[in-house]
Amino acid sequence: MADSTHVAIVGGGPGGLTLARLLTMRGDPALRVTVHERDTGRTARTQGGTLDLHADTGQRALRAAGLTGAFRRYARPEGEDMLLLDHTGTVLHRDDTPADSPALRPEIDRTDLRDLLLDSLPPGTVAWGRTLRTATPVAGEAAAGAGWRLEFTDGGRADCDVLIGADGAHSRLRPLLTPAEPRHLGVNAVEGTIPDVDRTRPDLAAVVGRGSYWVIGEGRSLAAQRCGDGSVRVGLTFYGRTDGAADWLTSCGIPFTEPDAARAALLPLFADWTPECRALIAACTGPVTPRPLTGLPVGLRWPHRPGLTLLGDAAHLMPPVGHGANAAMRDALELATALAAAPADPDAALRAYEEEMFARTAGVAADSARILAMITAPAGARGVAAFFRGEGTGAGPGEGPEPEPEPARR
């Protein structure tokens, strides 16, 4: 790096925190790293359900960050178990994780992943309660070393030499690089939680098993996934001609702000599904969260701008089929590697990172789009089952999409 470099990361999700860890673990006194996170603290809000971290992306980044041991303490290889059915209850595919599993895609709760990353950072690295309002160049656009001034909604300010947008789907920094905005994918999701399932509903705990219970019907699906805290996350997805519309969550009449009434309104939409599916919906307690699924154009690129780049959903928001957090953490690894390779020229590092990231994630986003199209096709359940078996897809047995949209996106 230059004599002194301040890197500001906006957003404390998996990508932003992984980058912070990779940059700070070298102990370079000339490098200052700050993560500006809008949450007021690590427990300010729920982080959502679980993630499967892939060996060549998320796990690779954690290995470079020296966090493999911590990851293994939290990871649940048995979470890879999966039962796939159609809405009549016909079992189409089953994966049972053996005891000697190589843990190529083990599950980890989002909260646990965030905690292990936060615990790995030097004190004071994360500035909590920092919601970005504006970012403006300090020097002229022509200067490759131009810094950035950040202004926050609480009135605070901060200057930096390198600015990284890791602020998710609704990034405040993306418009500085591209006019592209997330577009609706023709899919809407609704999420709920069954807490302490082994105690409160042992019958449903047996249905879900150690991993996921995934049911795909015409125009909708249900996925129930066990979390490490003993809860089960239940995700409903809708992609019919009407309920897949961009305005359906607001026009359908379901009172999502009234959880009990919302669950009662959702049950008739699954009237001809198995009793287990309806029981999983009815057993949820607490908030019922609606989420429209959106994505950025596949292969999105932007002209380089000095001192600024994006990673994760801010750069390549894609259909939530299991690649999002993994791609963000791989972004962090590639960006940290590029910065380490060009210590005297951070902006050259950003350019090199962007070219690698554009090429790599375009393929991942295209694959994600194809998987979503397969899931939402008229014969989606049988197509997904064939995919898991590797029939005509190039995938190996057991390889396939995640059964639940990745929650907690911004």
C-alpha positions in Angstrom: 0.0 0.0 0.0 0.9 3.7 -0.1 2.5 5.3 3.0 -0.9 5.3 4.7 -4.1 4.0 3.3 -7.6 4.1 4.8 -10.0 1.5 3.4 -13.7 2.1 4.2 -16.1 -0.8 3.7 -19.8 0.1 3.7 -21.8 -2.9 4.9 -21.1 -5.6 7.5 -22.4 -8.7 5.8 -20.4 -11.8 5.0 -18.5 -10.1 2.1 -17.7 -6.9 3.9 -16.6 -8.6 7.1 -14.5 -11.2 5.3 -12.7 -8.4 3.4 -12.1 -6.6 6.7 -10.6 -9.8 8.2 -8.4 -10.5 5.2 -7.0 -6.9 5.2 -6.5 -6.5 9.0 -5.0 -10.0 9.7 -1.7 -8.8 8.1 -1.2 -6.3 10.8 0.0 -3.6 8.4 0.3 -0.3 10.5 0.0 1.8 7.3 -3.4 0.2 6.6 -6.5 1.4 8.4 -9.7 -0.5 7.8 -13.2 0.6 8.9 -16.5 -1.2 8.4 -19.4 1.2 8.4 -22.5 -0.9 9.4 -26.0 0.5 9.7 -27.0 -1.9 12.5 -26.6 -0.4 15.9 -24.9 -3.6 17.2 -24.3 -7.2 16.4 -27.6 -8.2 18.1 -29.7 -5.3 16.7 -31.7 -7.5 14.3 -32.0 -11.1 13.2 -29.5 -12.3 10.5 -31.9 -14.8 8.9 -31.5 -18.5 8.5 -28.6 -20.6 7.3 -26.0 -20.6 4.5 -24.2 -23.5 2.8 -20.6 -22.5 2.3 -19.0 -24.0 -0.7 -15.5 -25.4 -0.6 -14.2 -23.3 -3.5 -15.7 -20.0 -2.5 -16.9 -19.3 1.0 -14.8 -22.0 2.7 -11.8 -20.9 0.6 -12.1 -17.4 1.8 -12.4 -18.5 5.4 -9.3 -20.7 5.0 -7.3 -17.7 3.7 -8.6 -15.7 6.7 -7.3 -18.3 9.1 -10.8 -19.1 10.3 -11.3 -22.7 9.2 -11.2 -24.0 12.8 -13.8 -21.5 14.0 -16.0 -22.4 11.0 -15.8 -26.1 11.8 -17.0 -25.4 15.3 -20.2 -23.9 13.9 -20.6 -25.8 10.6 -23.2 -28.6 10.3 -22.4 -31.1 7.5 -25.6 -32.9 8.4 -27.4 -29.8 7.3 -26.8 -31.0 3.7 -29.5 -33.6 4.2 -32.4 -32.9 1.9 -35.8 -34.5 1.1 -37.4 -33.3 -2.2 -41.1 -34.0 -2.8 -44.0 -32.8 -5.0 -47.1 -31.3 -3.4 -48.8 -34.6 -3.2 -46.1 -36.0 -1.0 -44.4 -38.1 -3.6 -40.6 -38.3 -2.7 -38.6 -37.4 -5.8 -35.1 -37.2 -4.3 -33.3 -37.7 -1.0 -29.8 -36.9 0.2 -28.6 -38.3 3.5 -25.2 -37.0 4.6 -22.8 -39.8 5.6 -20.8 -39.5 8.8 -17.6 -39.2 6.8 -18.9 -36.5 4.6 -16.1 -34.2 3.1 -18.3 -31.2 4.1 -18.2 -29.6 0.7 -21.3 -27.5 1.4 -22.0 -27.6 5.1 -24.6 -25.3 6.6 -23.8 -22.5 9.0 -26.3 -20.1 10.6 -25.9 -16.6 9.4 -25.6 -15.3 13.0 -22.8 -17.7 13.7 -20.9 -16.8 10.6 -21.2 -13.1 11.4 -20.1 -13.6 14.9 -17.0 -15.6 14.0 -16.0 -12.9 11.5 -16.7 -10.1 14.0 -14.7 -11.8 16.7 -11.7 -12.1 14.3 -11.5 -8.3 13.8 -9.4 -5.8 15.9 -11.5 -3.8 18.3 -12.9 -0.7 16.8 -12.9 -2.0 13.2 -16.7 -1.9 12.9 -18.4 1.5 13.3 -22.0 0.6 14.3 -25.1 2.7 13.6 -23.6 4.2 10.4 -26.2 4.5 7.7 -24.6 6.0 4.6 -26.3 9.1 3.2 -23.8 10.3 0.5 -20.3 9.6 -0.8 -18.5 12.2 -2.8 -14.9 12.4 -4.2 -12.6 14.5 -2.1 -10.2 15.3 -5.0 -10.9 15.6 -8.7 -12.0 12.7 -10.8 -8.8 12.8 -12.8 -6.6 11.9 -9.8 -6.2 8.1 -9.5 -5.6 8.6 -5.8 -8.7 10.6 -5.2 -10.3 9.9 -1.8 -13.9 9.8 -0.8 -15.9 11.6 1.9 -18.7 9.7 3.5 -21.6 11.4 5.2 -24.0 9.5 7.4 -27.6 10.0 8.4 -26.5 10.7 12.0 -24.5 13.7 10.9 -21.1 12.0 11.1 -18.5 12.1 8.4 -15.5 10.0 7.4 -12.8 10.3 4.7 -11.1 7.3 3.1 -8.7 6.5 0.3 -10.4 3.4 -0.9 -14.2 2.9 -0.7 -15.8 -0.6 -1.0 -19.5 -1.0 -1.3 -20.6 -4.2 0.4 -24.0 -2.8 1.2 -26.2 -5.4 -0.5 -29.1 -5.4 -2.9 -30.1 -1.8 -2.2 -26.6 -0.4 -2.3 -26.2 3.4 -1.8 -22.9 3.2 -3.6 -23.9 1.3 -6.8 -25.5 4.4 -8.4 -22.0 6.1 -8.4 -20.9 3.4 -10.8 -23.9 2.3 -12.8 -27.6 3.2 -13.3 -28.5 -0.5 -13.2 -31.1 -1.4 -10.5 -32.4 -4.7 -9.3 -35.4 -5.9 -11.2 -38.2 -8.2 -10.0 -37.6 -11.9 -10.9 -41.2 -13.0 -11.1 -40.9 -14.7 -7.7 -42.2 -13.6 -4.3 -41.2 -15.2 -1.0 -42.7 -15.3 2.5 -40.7 -16.4 5.5 -41.6 -17.6 9.0 -39.9 -19.5 11.9 -40.8 -22.4 14.2 -38.7 -21.9 17.3 -37.3 -24.7 19.4 -38.9 -27.3 17.1 -37.6 -30.4 18.9 -39.5 -29.4 22.0 -42.5 -27.5 20.6 -43.2 -29.7 17.6 -41.3 -33.0 17.6 -43.6 -34.3 14.9 -42.5 -31.6 12.5 -38.9 -31.9 13.7 -39.1 -35.5 12.4 -40.5 -34.3 9.1 -37.7 -31.8 8.5 -35.0 -34.0 9.7 -31.4 -32.7 10.1 -31.4 -30.5 7.0 -34.2 -29.4 4.5 -37.6 -30.5 3.5 -38.4 -29.1 0.1 -41.8 -29.4 -1.7 -42.3 -28.0 -5.2 -45.7 -27.6 -6.7 -47.3 -25.8 -9.6 -46.5 -22.1 -9.2 -45.3 -22.3 -5.6 -43.0 -24.1 -3.3 -42.3 -24.7 0.4 -38.9 -25.2 2.0 -38.4 -25.9 5.7 -34.8 -25.8 6.9 -33.3 -26.6 10.3 -31.0 -24.0 11.9 -28.3 -24.6 14.4 -30.2 -22.7 17.1 -33.0 -25.4 17.1 -35.4 -23.4 15.0 -36.8 -24.2 11.6 -37.1 -21.6 8.9 -40.1 -22.0 6.7 -39.9 -20.3 3.3 -42.8 -20.1 0.8 -42.2 -19.0 -2.8 -44.8 -17.9 -5.3 -44.2 -17.7 -9.0 -47.6 -18.2 -10.6 -49.0 -15.9 -13.3 -50.7 -13.8 -10.6 -48.8 -14.3 -7.4 -45.4 -14.0 -9.1 -46.2 -10.4 -10.1 -44.1 -7.6 -8.8 -47.0 -6.0 -6.9 -48.5 -9.2 -5.5 -47.2 -8.9 -2.0 -48.8 -5.5 -1.6 -52.0 -6.3 -3.6 -52.8 -9.8 -2.4 -54.6 -8.7 0.7 -52.6 -10.8 3.1 -52.0 -8.7 6.3 -48.3 -9.4 6.7 -48.1 -7.0 9.7 -50.5 -9.2 11.6 -48.7 -12.6 11.7 -51.6 -14.8 12.9 -53.9 -13.4 10.3 -51.3 -13.7 7.6 -50.7 -17.3 8.4 -54.4 -18.0 8.3 -54.6 -16.3 4.9 -51.6 -18.3 3.5 -53.0 -21.7 4.5 -55.8 -21.8 1.8 -53.2 -21.2 -0.9 -51.8 -24.7 0.1 -55.2 -26.4 0.6 -54.4 -29.3 -1.8 -50.9 -29.8 -0.4 -49.8 -32.4 2.1 -50.9 -32.1 5.8 -47.2 -31.7 6.7 -46.9 -28.6 4.5 -49.9 -26.9 6.1 -48.7 -27.9 9.6 -45.3 -26.3 9.0 -47.0 -23.0 8.0 -49.4 -23.1 10.9 -46.7 -23.9 13.4 -44.7 -20.7 12.7 -44.7 -18.0 15.3 -43.6 -14.4 15.3 -43.2 -12.2 12.2 -44.3 -13.3 8.7 -41.8 -11.6 6.4 -42.7 -10.9 2.7 -39.7 -10.6 0.3 -39.9 -9.9 -3.4 -37.0 -11.6 -5.2 -34.9 -9.3 -7.3 -31.7 -9.5 -9.3 -29.2 -7.3 -11.3 -28.7 -8.0 -15.0 -26.4 -11.0 -15.7 -22.9 -9.9 -16.6 -23.3 -6.3 -15.3 -20.1 -4.2 -15.7 -19.3 -0.6 -15.1 -16.5 1.8 -16.1 -13.9 2.0 -13.4 -14.0 4.9 -11.1 -10.9 5.8 -9.0 -10.9 4.5 -5.4 -14.3 2.9 -5.6 -15.7 -0.6 -6.2 -18.4 -3.0 -5.1 -18.6 -6.6 -4.0 -21.3 -9.2 -3.3 -25.0 -8.3 -3.9 -24.1 -4.7 -4.4 -22.1 -5.8 -7.5 -24.0 -8.8 -8.8 -27.3 -9.5 -7.0 -28.5 -12.8 -8.4 -31.3 -15.3 -7.8 -31.0 -16.6 -4.3 -30.3 -20.3 -5.0 -27.2 -20.7 -2.8 -24.5 -18.7 -4.5 -24.9 -15.1 -3.1 -22.9 -15.2 0.1 -20.4 -17.6 -1.4 -19.8 -15.2 -4.3 -19.5 -12.2 -1.9 -16.8 -14.0 0.2 -14.9 -15.0 -2.9 -15.1 -11.4 -4.0 -13.5 -10.4 -0.7 -10.7 -12.9 -1.2 -9.9 -11.7 -4.7 -10.1 -8.1 -3.7 -7.8 -8.5 -0.7 -5.4 -10.5 -2.8 -5.3 -7.8 -5.5 -4.7 -5.1 -2.9 -1.8 -7.1 -1.4 -0.3 -7.6 -4.8 -0.2 -3.8 -5.5 0.6 -2.2 -2.2 1.8 1.1 -3.8 -1.1 1.4 -6.2 -4.5 0.5 -4.6 -6.4 1.8 -7.6 -4.6 -0.6 -10.0 -5.7 -3.4 -7.5 -9.3 -2.3 -7.8 -9.1 -2.4 -11.6 -7.6 -5.9 -11.6 -10.2 -7.1 -9.1 -13.1 -5.8 -11.1 -12.0 -7.5 -14.3 -11.6 -10.8 -12.5 -14.9 -10.4 -10.6 -16.9 -9.4 -13.7 -15.8 -12.5 -15.6 -16.2 -14.9 -12.6 -19.6 -13.8 -11.4 -21.2 -13.5 -14.8 -21.1 -17.3 -15.1 -22.3 -17.7 -11.5 -25.2 -15.3 -12.1 -26.1 -17.1 -15.4 -26.1 -20.5 -13.7 -28.3 -19.0 -10.9 -30.8 -17.7 -13.4 -31.0 -21.1 -15.1 -31.6 -22.8 -11.8 -34.4 -20.4 -10.9 -36.0 -21.0 -14.3 -35.7 -24.7 -13.7 -37.4 -24.5 -10.2 -40.2 -22.3 -11.5 -40.9 -24.3 -14.6 -44.2 -26.2 -14.9 -42.6 -29.5 -14.1 -40.2 -27.9 -11.6 -40.1 -30.7 -9.0 -39.1 -33.4 -11.4 -36.6 -31.1 -13.2 -34.9 -30.3 -9.9 -34.8 -34.0 -8.9 -33.1 -34.8 -12.2 -30.7 -31.9 -11.6 -29.7 -33.3 -8.2 -29.1 -36.7 -9.8 -26.9 -35.1 -12.5 -29.1 -36.2 -15.4 -28.0 -34.3 -18.4 -26.9 -31.3 -16.4 -23.2 -31.9 -15.8 -23.8 -31.7 -12.1 -22.7 -34.5 -9.8 -25.1 -36.4 -7.6 -26.2 -34.3 -4.7 -25.1 -31.1 -6.3 -27.9 -28.6 -6.8 -29.6 -25.4 -5.7 -30.4 -24.4 -2.2 -34.1 -25.2 -1.3 -34.7 -21.8 0.3 -34.1 -18.2 -0.8 -31.2 -16.6 1.1 -32.8 -14.2 3.6 -31.5 -11.1 5.2 -30.6 -9.4 2.0 -30.5 -5.6 1.9 
